[in-house]
Amino acid sequence: MIDIRSDVMTLPTEGMLHAMTAAPLGDEQEREDPTVLALEDDLTELLGQEAAVFVPSATMANQIAMLCQVERGQEIVGERHSHMFRYEAGGPAFLAGAIVTGLTGTNGVFTGDQVREIAQIRDSEHRPRTALALVENTHNVSGGRTWPLAALDDLYDTCDELGLAVHIDGARLFNAAVALDVPPRRITGRAQTVAICFSKGLGCPAGAALVGRSDVLAPARRIRQMLGGSLRQAGVLAGAARYALRHNIARLADDHSNARTLATLLAEGGLPVDPAEVDTNFVFLELASLGIAREEAQARLRSHGVLWSNAHHPTVLRAVTHLGHSRADLHTAAARTIQALTSD
Ligand SMILES: Cc1ncc(COP(=O)(O)O)c(C=O)c1O
């Protein structure tokens, strides 16, 4: 079976497992875990920021970022399909009492003007104050699409002018940096906060971080404690994360090239896939024109030995490439997919 459902399925490699067992450990809650402290330094340097907090998951990093910057009744603006809005169990409402305003984006990208149009930046007796703009980069629901740098700069300029904070949900930030061929800090350096995830394309079993301005992150460790996210010998995971930062960023280019190969082979095989839409490691397959219901397609694919996942849109299947796939795997996956969906 070839599993191309998601890059969250990655398993630690031997080198990573070694780094985990060799990592010096201590009590992270007492700031005595040397591996976590070293990871925090790595991250602030890499992302052009001042402070970092290690957390178990990217969801927690996003939620803590929000709790550091958004008061009850205040507003977060972001693209309407953002992970934070649609897949974090209503955290913004439940935890922060926030209003979320979903903007209609193109490939997950919205403009400074859209924010300007909606943002309430002065206190009002009627309108909720806008506190945070959310950028998801790469953007999951649109298919791992990257924010073009000009669009990002436009958003930063607008938010600076309005006095609005920017949070980057960078669960796949390094995919964006590799795809755009820029250092990660070029994307994150102007944000107030950035969430990154180690357990997707970077290949760690768990772990994420919230990185940002030190004044903004002042309450972050206390909030992490409240949410139950303060670990003890977290260096076991931070060791994996440090290994991933050294070994698994540049190689994301292979995942991107594998995704493009998959898309091209599928398109050549007559399936409705557009290789031009592949920015990073996601491939979308639109079933509508094939007249096959998604459940039926999934059953056929499974019986041919390839696993796709369901995308957000009801007629779309999603494949995500990662370090567990060889180029040959993608060729096999393409052949099996074509056979499953084109033969009766
Ligand atoms: C864009 C984005 N943000 C955040 C997350 C949350 O990551 P985690 O499942 O590690 O909490 C995901 C997970 O898929 C994601 O795609």
The ligand as an ORCA input file, in Angstrom:
! r2SCAN-3c Opt
* xyz 0 1
  C      -2.074     24.914      8.332
  C      -2.112     24.081      9.576
  N      -2.017     24.678     10.764
  C      -2.028     23.970     11.911
  C      -2.143     22.610     11.897
  C      -2.204     21.873     13.202
  O      -1.184     20.979     13.391
  P      -1.260     19.893     14.572
  O      -2.138     18.814     14.073
  O       0.151     19.483     14.767
  O      -1.807     20.556     15.775
  C      -2.257     21.933     10.676
  C      -2.408     20.473     10.633
  O      -2.690     19.876      9.637
  C      -2.242     22.689      9.481
  O      -2.356     22.115      8.277
*
